Amino acid sequence: MKKSYLIAVATLLAGYVTAQPEKGYTISANAVLKDGSSVKGEFCTERISGTTAFTETLKLDPAIVKSLTFAGTNGESKVELVNGDKFAMTVANESFAIKSLLGDLNVPRTNFRSIGLSARKISAGGCNEGLIFHCTFDDEAAVATPSVVPSMKLELGQIKTHEGKNGGALFVNPGISGAVVVLPKGTLASDGCIEFWANMASGKTEFSTGGDPNYFAIYTADGNPGGAFGFASNDGVGNSGLCGFFFGMRAYSNLGYTHMMPYSDVFKGEDYNGWHHYAFTWTQTSLSFYIDGKRVAHTTGQLTTELLATDDITLAIPLHRTLGRSFNNKSAFLMDELKIWNFAKTNFDL
């Protein structure tokens, strides 16, 4: 083993490396192979074995590893830990086990270019801690029994079994309600996040004063609007871009339009077609919107929390006819992997 490969680029705290994190974590993997392809799934290798200049034997728990980047053919790797430490090591593992959509994979180490890992604590029930709702939209069964309660029902939407970001997706036609999530009182907290993947299927290059598309609307039990999220060149009070409001706070990404507005203004010139990740995150004093993990809108204010504690809350995607109210939707879209969290999530697995 050549010591030149093992020069540390940051101080490595040996106690941190050898310490065992508390149990109850799931490890997600995003691996890039040398042929340019990628593998996403659950990282199943229990330990990453190797050597560094600090010790001849080193076993890293994947829960404390942020990424590994391979620099050669003999297992040499640059490692970054979740606490920010960086160092070099020679990896001894001959292969890494990953549970992916293709099934259980055991990929030789020499095939990897890099591996990014993320650990999330799971509850006794097996769900990510803080995750209060998750629907994959893979098929009708996934909608009928989402992986985390509370309940969901389809109205007039369709499930496109093979057209999602991962598996199936919910397809919403213009003006047709796609799905309704019923959140019992007290489910939403003063901090939270609604995240999903969406694909604008209209073929439009610009959007109007509202509804191109509206991804969701939030209603209280008596039918009063509590929130909304979508594209508008004017949301009715002079805001534009990706706009929304939530129980007393309103945020938007752009200003200055009253008629038609190009999507490229919101996406900063990047391609707005295809799948993008959206997040709607709030605290008791702020509301923020994210596209592909980048914050595009932010406001401060004061959340009106009384209704969250005393009323059932309905998340309508994007309409809810039975309440006699709707947010007009003029554009078709696909939605996948809808998740609702009870904390203000700002880091996303993309």
HUCOR-V794357 format. One line per field, one symbol per residue. phi: phi as a letter, one per 30 degrees, with the letter a starting at -180 (. if undefined). burial: # if it has 16 or more other ideal C-beta (glycine too) atoms within 10 Angstrom, else .. A space follows every 10 residues. Layout:
phi->???
burial->???
This chain:
phi->.ddddcddca dcdddddddc dddjccccbb cccddjdbbc lcdcddbcda bbddadbbbc dedccdabbd caccjdbccb cddjdbacac dcedabcbcb ddjdcbceed ddcabcbbcb dcdddjcedj dcaabdhdad ddddbedbdd dbbdccdbcc dccddbidad ccdeicdcab ccceeiddcd baacbacbbd cdidcbbcdl jbccdabcbd ddjddcaaal cadadjbjcb jdbabahjbb bacbbjcbbc bdeddddhid dcdidbcbbb bbbdbabbbb bhicdcaabc lbddcedddc bdcccccccb dddibacebc bdacbbhdbb ccbddbcbdc
burial->....##.... .#....#... ....###### ##......#. #.###..### ###....#.# ########.# ....###.## #...#.#### #.#..###.. ....#.#.#. .######### ......##.# ########.. .##..#.#.# .#.##.#### ..###.#### ##...##### ###...#### ########## #..#..#### ########## ....###### #####...## #######.## ####..#... #.#.###... .#..###### ###..##### #....##.#. #.#...##.. ########## ..#..##### ########## ##.##..#..
